[in-house]
Amino acid sequence: MEEKTVSKYVGSGQSSRKKHGLPKLTAAKKKEYLFVASILAIPILFFLVFWLYVNLDSLVLAFQREEYDASGMQLVFTLENFVMVFEGFVTNGDLLIALRNTLLFYGVALVVVLPVSILMSYFVYKKIPGHKLFRTVTYLPNIICSSALVVLFQYTFRSGSPYEALMNALGKPYEYPLVTDSAIVLLLVYNVIFGFGANMVVLGGAMNSISGEVLEAGEIDGCNWFQELVHLILPMIWPTISTILVLSFAGILSSTGPILAMTGGEYNTSTLSFLLYAYATGAVKTISQDIYYASAVGLVMTLITFPIVLLLRKFLNRREEA
Amino acid sequence: MEESIDVKKYMRKSKKRHQSSVSRKIVYGIAFFLFVIYTAIILYFFLYGILISLKADQQTFLDDVLNVSLFSFPSPMNFGNYITAFTEWTAIDGKNSFLMMLWNSIWRTTVSAFLSWFTTALVCYVLVHYKSKFTNALYVIGLFVSMLPLYGGQGAQYRLYSQLGLINSPFIMVVSITLYGTYFFYMYAFWKGISHSYAEAASIDGANHYQILFRVMLPQVLPSIIALFVMQFITAWNDYESTAAYMTDYPNLAYGTYAYGEISGYQGNVPAYFAGVILSLIPVLVLFIAFQNTIMEKVYFGGLKG
């Protein structure tokens, strides 16, 4: 079906069109098809190679492991990777911790960051005094490299820092929190402090597209700020909010956040996305590269999240229609 | 009788309006206060970084650590750290200086951001303005790919890059050519906002498809999509994870910031390192300040329908 359409676009020969009983292409249509093909051909090719092939290959890798014999390395079919995934969830628990942290990050993004971003966007949209400065400052962490931001954040808690001064003042013993079990709390704090900007851009953009007349009518009718936000603005920007919700859920396993630079995944701070990155690339010094295991973990996570994203989208779309 | 009801209604509404206006002022005041606190927190981190970068030398830095006074005004201020930074960062791998990393940041960011941005812009233009079963199908696949990403592909990706000889090769930039780039939905929304009648009028005047795209349609979305280019540029400039995975022979400044701490174990010249960190932020800050209004006002997307 798709192939037929593609051939229609890339301009199959007239004889083949005749054979299929299709009308003769006009010169104008031919030019149009050539134009479309010239734009889409290379991106489609790259998509097929770097997305479709890669994902199909990762499916195969999930069922393979390397074995060495006299003739050298051989790839063998095995379910060992899935046994390791099972152990990661049950026996040694590193995947379980990563899952817990992943859900924690998403939960905080959902319960804290998104609602506060909506409120902040609203007040900036209402042009409170200093709104332009506030908007810029809130977005600032998004334009700063996270490795630099992490360094500034880490030094706030390192030895000699204001944090140690605070602990001393409170008469409490000082310990660098990023090398303790509290590290995950600090990572969550980091995500909250620096997490508002990205949402604010799209929410602010959506609010700016609302007709001013609707809000004026609400104000004349005596709407207070909360009623205006909840009953007028939120329904109008709901498509944007639902998109943020779906994309951020789908994205919880595709971005590692500040973990690599902050803790390197140590002290129980790894997330599933971080583990996938570490096993797939070998870029983390404490974790050896294992692309087969990474593929199996990815496959299991896909199978779990796939239906959740579908249900989430269905639910949000239904709300939008209501 | 009816008139008195109208007056009562008007009075009630007017009272409600007055109350609402007072409550708004109070709430706006609280919001302003909270924004001031938040601004202070964010700016504190930058001020702290600048203060460390101006410490006289490593010994002064260590003294301040011992005295728990890192957050203190350096006296004297050593602006020379901003010169030392250019050589200090060589400590990362003994080969790449700060200037080399700056150059890597510039060429790698420009090429990858442009390729991704440009191809996504053109793809979205075709998907919006050349409707057919095929382009509709491509859009639906785009929705699918964005919302239901398949996890775990990084291992296969690494192997493919390795087989193609792209690891630590400048040619890895070509993978930035993409059908569904980072800002696919934003671009799609922008093109949807442009009426096709302009293209039709240009076509009647004899313009070909490329002229219509580059001379008639593209100029209309340019302010918005330039904002996306700036965002893409900033994201690519700040990307240190893909450098750590695929391009350690061509380190950028973002990777340098990460690797210096990892490799030197913070035994090097920390004030000079911080001076380098502050310097590495300047290009994106300048870019953001120049384009912030466009980014803040033009970038939005709606729902995902497919």
Interface residues (C-beta under 8 A of the other chain):
Chain A: E2 T5 V6 K8 Y9 K31 E32 F35 V36 I39 L40 I42 P43 I44 F46 F47 V49 F50 W51 Y53 V54 N55 D57 S58 L61 A62 L119 M120 F123 K126 I128 P129 G130 L133 F134 R135 T136 V137 T138 Y139 L140 P141 N142 I143 I144 C145 S146 S147 A148 L149 V150 V151 L152 F153 Q154 Y155 T156 R158 S159 G160 S161 P162 E164 A165 N168 I193 V201 V202 G204 G205 A206 N208 S209 E219 I220 D221 G222 C223 N224 W225 W238 P239 T240 S242 T243 V246 L247 A250 G251 L253 S254 T256 L260 A261 G264 L272 L276 Y277 Y279 A280 T281 A283 K285 Q289 D290 I291 Y292 A294 S295 A296 V297 G298 L299 M301 T302 T305 F306 V309 L310 R313 N317 E320
Chain B: K13 K16 R17 Q19 S20 S23 R24 V27 Y28 A31 F32 F35 V36 Y38 T39 I41 I42 L43 F45 F46 Y48 G49 I52 D64 V65 L66 N67 V68 S69 L70 F71 T119 L122 V123 Y125 V126 Y130 S132 K133 F134 T135 A137 L138 V145 S146 M147 L148 P149 L150 Y151 G152 G153 Q154 G155 A156 Q157 Y158 R159 L160 V174 V175 I177 T178 L179 Y180 F185 N208 H209 Y210 I234 W237 N238 Y240 E241 A244 A245 Y246 L253 A254 Y255 T257 Y258 G261 E262 F274 V277 S280 L281 V284 L285 F288 Q292 I295 M296 E297 K298 V299 Y300 F301 G302 G303 L304
